[in-house]
Amino acid sequence: MNDLTGYRQEIDEVDEQILDLLSKRQAIVIKMAHLKKASKVSAYQPQRHDFVISKQKASAIEHGLDPKLVAGIWQSLMHEAIRLQTQILEKKP
């Protein structure tokens, strides 16, 4: 059981790092939304979306990960980014 405790601690540390990175990603998404608003650009950019998903699927394979899993994670991340950006774009000054 002692080994499990150590591995669980390692996973908890990695999870905290993932949350830190998600927070940083969200901050960038918000900055992009303000730039898009000033430039009158849509939150959803289909070509960019498709490019990112393809890129992450390829990268998943290189990292020994299931590309479907990674694509699903990135779909969720991008869905949230679009939701946040749309909220900012639609907010009246």
Summary of the structure (lengths in Angstrom):
residues: 93
radius of gyration: 16.9
end to end distance: 56.7
largest distance: 56.7
contacts: 215
relative contact order: 0.12
helix: 85%
strand: 0%
